[in-house]
Amino acid sequence: MIILGLDPGLASTGFGAISCTRNSSSLLKCGYIKTSPKEHISDRLFLIHSDINHLIRSLHPDLVAIENVFSLVRYPKAGILLGGVLGIIYLSVFQNNVSMMEITAKEVKNALVGYGGADKRQVKETIKDLLNLSDLKSFHASDALAVALTAFYRKTGGRKR
């Protein structure tokens, strides 16, 4: 099974693909889609849409797992922009006829670190250990891999710390 995890964001959308067998998982590809704040929102959303489509068509995932994001009431514009990113991701997943799962950040932290209040550094270090990676530079990529691994554990009933 191939799972593509996504960490939505307008400036950077993280992605992480893993190949899973019954008892293990390994890294296929990870990184992030970066957009420029100098570009119009329509150009930025189109870039995310195009890159997500390319990832889905090249990796042929069985499942796309998306971090279910929230927006703080204090930043309504950020929430609206993030809603646009989510809409584009949902559209790409639908157009490519792939199953989708949404996962909360708290579920990811609980599944991987055993603590819902874990910070990004703790999650990143856990991902490096679980996937036997020497380095993982991007927090966006590590968050996306964390989402993919959590989806794998949810589907298989594995790794509950």
C-alpha positions in Angstrom: 0.0 0.0 0.0 1.2 3.5 -0.8 0.0 6.4 1.3 0.6 10.0 0.4 0.4 12.3 3.4 -0.2 16.0 3.0 0.3 19.0 5.4 -1.7 21.8 3.7 -0.4 25.3 3.7 -0.5 28.2 1.2 3.2 29.1 1.6 4.3 25.5 1.8 2.3 22.3 1.4 4.3 19.4 2.8 4.1 16.0 1.2 5.4 12.6 2.2 4.8 9.2 0.5 5.4 5.9 2.2 5.2 2.3 1.0 3.6 0.1 3.6 3.5 -3.7 4.1 1.6 -5.4 6.8 4.4 -4.7 9.4 6.6 -2.0 8.1 6.8 1.3 6.2 9.5 3.0 4.2 10.0 6.4 2.6 9.2 6.8 -1.1 9.4 10.6 -1.5 9.0 13.7 0.6 9.3 17.4 0.3 7.1 20.5 0.0 5.4 22.6 -2.5 6.5 26.2 -2.0 4.5 29.2 -3.3 5.6 32.8 -3.4 3.6 35.5 -1.6 4.5 37.8 -4.5 2.2 35.7 -6.8 -1.5 36.1 -7.1 -3.6 33.7 -5.0 -4.9 32.0 -8.1 -1.4 31.3 -9.4 -0.4 29.9 -6.0 -3.4 27.6 -5.8 -2.9 26.4 -9.4 0.7 25.5 -8.5 -0.4 23.4 -5.6 -3.2 21.8 -7.7 -0.7 20.9 -10.5 2.0 19.6 -8.1 -0.5 17.5 -6.1 -1.9 16.0 -9.4 1.7 15.2 -10.5 2.4 13.5 -7.2 -0.7 11.4 -7.3 -0.2 10.4 -11.0 3.5 9.5 -10.4 3.2 7.7 -7.1 -0.2 6.1 -7.6 -1.2 6.2 -3.9 -3.9 3.9 -2.5 -4.7 6.5 0.0 -4.2 10.3 0.5 -4.1 11.3 4.1 -4.6 15.0 4.9 -3.9 16.9 8.1 -7.3 18.2 9.2 -6.3 21.8 9.9 -7.9 24.4 12.0 -7.8 28.2 11.9 -7.6 30.4 15.0 -10.5 32.8 15.3 -7.9 35.6 15.6 -6.7 35.0 12.0 -9.8 34.6 9.8 -8.0 35.6 6.6 -5.5 32.8 7.1 -8.4 30.4 7.6 -10.0 31.5 4.4 -6.8 31.1 2.4 -6.1 27.7 4.0 -9.7 26.7 3.0 -8.7 27.5 -0.6 -5.7 25.2 -0.3 -7.9 22.4 1.1 -10.4 22.8 -1.7 -7.7 22.4 -4.3 -6.3 19.3 -2.5 -9.8 17.8 -2.3 -10.4 18.5 -6.0 -7.1 16.8 -6.9 -7.8 13.8 -4.9 -11.3 13.5 -6.3 -10.2 14.1 -9.9 -7.7 11.2 -9.5 -10.2 8.9 -7.8 -8.1 8.2 -4.7 -9.4 7.4 -1.3 -8.9 10.1 1.3 -8.6 10.2 5.1 -8.4 13.3 7.3 -6.4 13.2 10.5 -6.1 15.7 13.3 -2.7 17.0 14.5 -3.6 15.7 18.0 -4.1 12.2 16.6 -0.8 12.3 14.8 1.0 13.4 18.0 -0.7 10.8 20.1 0.0 8.0 17.6 3.6 8.8 17.0 4.9 10.4 20.2 2.3 9.3 22.7 1.5 12.9 23.7 -1.1 15.1 22.0 0.9 18.2 23.0 4.2 17.1 21.4 6.1 19.8 19.5 7.2 19.7 15.8 10.8 18.7 16.8 9.6 15.6 18.7 7.4 14.5 15.8 10.3 15.1 13.4 12.7 13.0 15.5 10.1 10.2 15.8 9.6 10.2 12.0 13.4 10.0 11.5 13.6 7.0 13.8 10.5 5.2 12.4 11.6 5.5 8.8 15.4 5.1 9.5 16.3 8.5 8.1 19.5 10.2 8.9 18.2 13.6 8.1 14.9 15.3 7.4 15.3 19.0 6.7 11.8 20.2 6.3 9.2 20.4 9.0 6.5 20.5 6.3 7.8 17.2 4.9 8.1 15.6 8.4 4.5 16.7 9.2 3.2 15.1 6.0 5.1 11.9 6.7 3.7 11.9 10.2 0.2 12.2 8.7 0.9 9.3 6.3 2.3 7.1 9.1 -0.7 7.8 11.3 -3.1 6.9 8.5 -1.1 3.6 8.2 -1.4 2.9 11.9 -5.1 3.8 11.9 -5.8 1.4 9.0 -3.7 -1.5 10.5 -4.4 -0.9 14.2 -0.6 -0.5 14.7 1.6 1.6 16.9 -0.2 3.0 19.8 2.2 4.5 22.3 
